[in-house]
Amino acid sequence: MKSYTETAHDLIIDLRIAISLCTRLPIGPSAKISDGEVARASWALPIAGLVVGLFGAAIYWIAARSHVPPLPASALAIAATVMLTGAMHEDGLADTADGFGGGKTRESKLEIMRDSRIGTYGSCALILSLMLRWSTLAEIAEPRLVAVALIAAHVSARAVLPIVMSFVPPARADGLSSGAGQPPQQSAAIALALGTICLLFSFGPSGALMALLALGAIGLLLTRLAIKAIGGQTGDVLGALEQVGEAAVLLIAASLL
């Protein structure tokens, strides 16, 4: 049985892995990260989302305090989150849209998803995602409520990723998702609990239930589509899931806050 010191050390390592995986912050462990460590650290993905949401909220607050109107302030907040994550999830959304929309066979879909060039489907998906997120924040407008919406969206959208990684097999033998491994059920459960707690504090019981149902429906729909199209999930599919989930939670926030 591990001591409290060893347990605390493992938790800190998990946090550093999750945050360095989801952002450009250079806080990852100095030693090489094994695949099992990535899977184990997946419980902390919602906390990485908290970091991203707080950063976007801070940029919006600074813009609002500088008397920037809600529309450009919202654009700055979205740009800040994209910069912090290195457009990691946006890239996944675009690749998934291009692959699923343009490929005829499983092999062609996977090949398109690995192509760094962006196509029509990917461009349209990115534009729609950015417009939805931008417009919902501008609609909310009040800086405190924008912060609540951003944090809830970024935390909860990442909370569902370990569940999908646990129950949906990778579509490739290589790649980010395959290399990360299958998260333990305990890690997936903790991630879901963190996301649920955040939604409860943000929206209350009824709003949290609405957001969880939306995220569950999106997860089921996208994973069924991925299994049918390419036989499983990939890092790009997980990125697309995060983007669609984030946009959905922001839409719910705009209707509640």
N, C-alpha and C positions, 0 to 999 in steps of 0.2 A: 504494500500500500504506500502511495506517495505521501511525502510530508507536505505541510502547508507551503513551505518554500518552493518545493518542486512543482506543486500544483499552480502556484502563483506565477512561477517562471513559464510554465506551459501556456497559461492564459495570455501572458504578455506576448509570447512568441506567436500565438494564434492571432492576436490583434494586429501585430506587426505584419504578418503574412497577409491577412485579409485587406488591410488598408493599403499595403504596397501593391496588392493585386488589382484593386479597384481604382487606385489613384496614381498620380505621378510622384507622390511624396516618397522621398528616399529613406524609408524607415524599415525596410525589410531586414531580416536577419542576415548577418554577415556570412554565415555558413550557407552552403547550397541547400535549397529547400527540396525535400523529397516529395514524391507524389502523395504519399500517405499524410504528410503534414498539411498539404493544401486541402485535402478532403476533410481532415479533422478540424482545420481552422474555418471551415465554411460556416460554422455557427456564428462567426463574428462578421459575416458579410453585412447584416443590418447595421452594425456599428460603423462599418466603413461607409454605409449610406448616410448615417448620421453626420459623419465628418463632411461629406459632400453637401448635404442639405444645409448644414450650418454655414458652410462657406458661401453658398449661393444666397442664403438669407442675410449674411453680413454685407455682401456686395449690394443687395437690394436696399438694406437699411442705410448704407453710406450714400447711395444714389438718392434715396428719398430725403435724407437729411440735407443733401446738396440741392434740393428743390428740383430734382429731375422728375418729370411726369411718369406716371405708372407704366406707360407703354415702353419707353426706352429703358426705364429702370428694370422692367421685367426681362427685356432683351439682354441687359448686362448681367442679370442674375443667372439666366440660362447659359450665357456665354462663359460665365465663371465656372459653372459646374462642368461644362464640356471641356474647358481647359484643364480643370483639376483631374478629370478622369482620362484625359487624352483622347476623348471621343471614342472610348473603348466600346461602349454599348451602342452608340450611334453607328459605328462601323459594323457591329453585329447585325443591327436592324437592316442596314443597307444591303449587306451581303446575303442575308436570309431572303429579303424581298427579291433581289435579283435572281438568286438560285431557285427559289420556289416558283417565281413567276416566269423565268426565262428558260429553265431546263426542261427537257422532255423525259429524260431517264434519271434514275438515281445517280448514276455516275456523272452525268452532265450537270446535274444540280450541285453536286459536291464540288465539281471542278469550277463552276461559276462562283461558288461561295468562297473559294480560295483565291480567286482573281482579285487583285488589289484595285482594279478599275471599277468604277461605279456605273451602273446602267440606268435605264429609265425607271424600272421598278424601284430600285434603291433610292434614286433621287426623289421620286414621289413620296416614298415612305418617310424619308428624312424630312422633307418639307412639311408633310402633314404632322409628324411628331413635334417638330420645332414650333409650328404654328399653334398646335393645341396647347403645348406647355406655356408658350409665351402669352397667348391670349387668356388662359385661365389665371395666370398670375396677375396680369393687368386688370382682370375683372375683380379679383380679390382686393388688390391695391394696398390695403392697410398693412404697413410693414410687419406688425406682430402676427397678423393672420397669414401673411405670405410666408413668414418663417415657419409657422405651424404646418402649412400646406407642403412646403418644400421638404421639411424633415419627415413628415408622414409619408410622402411619396417615395423619397429615396430610401428610407428604412424598409418600408413594407414591400416595395418592388424587389428588393434584394433578398428579403426574407423567404420568398418562395423558390429561389434558385436552388438551394440545397435539397429541397424536396424533389424537384425535377431531376436533379443529378442522382438522387438516391434510387428513384423508381424507373427512370427512363434510360435505357442503355445508350452508350455513345454510338454515333453513326460511323465513326472512323476508329481505326486501331491506333491512330496517332492524332495529334492536335491538342488544343488547350484543355478541352473537357475530358478527353480520354486520359491525358497526362495527369489531370488533377485527381482522378480516381473517384470512387464512389463514397460519398460522405456517410459516416455512421448514422444510424437512425437518431441517435441522441443529438448529434450536431444539427440535423434537420429539424428536430423537435425544438431545440433551443432557439434556432433562427426564427421559426414560426412563432414561438412564444414572444420573442423580442418584438417582432413585427406587430403582433396582436396588441401587446401592451402599448406600443407607440400609437397605434390607431385608436385605442380606447382613450388615451390621454388627449389625443388630438381632436377626435370627432364625437366622443361619447359612445355608449353601447350601440345605439341604432346606426350611427354613422360608421362605426367600426365594422359592424356586421355587413353593412352594405359594401364597404370596401373589400372585406374578406371574400364575400360572395363574388364580387367582380374579379378579383385577382384569381380566385379559384376557377371561375369560368374561362378566363383568359388563359390560364395555365393548361387546363384540360384541352381547350380548343387548339392552342398552338402546339402542344405536345402530340396530340392526335394527328395534326397536320404534318408535323415533322416525322413521325413514325411512318406515316403513309408515303411521304415524299422521299425520305432518305434513310428510313429504317432506325431512327433514333435522334438523339440530340447532339449538338455541337456547341462550341463556345459561341459561335454566331447566333445560334438559336437562343441560347441563354441571354445574350445581349439584347436580342429582339424582345424576349419576354420581359426583361427589365424595362425597356423603353415603353412598351405597350402598357405594362402595369403602372409605370410612373405617370404616364399621361392619363390613365383611367382614374387613378387616385387624385390627381390634380383636378380633374373634371368633377369628381365627387366633392372635393374640398370647395370648389367654386360654388357648388349648389348648397353647401351646408354652412360655410363660414360667412 
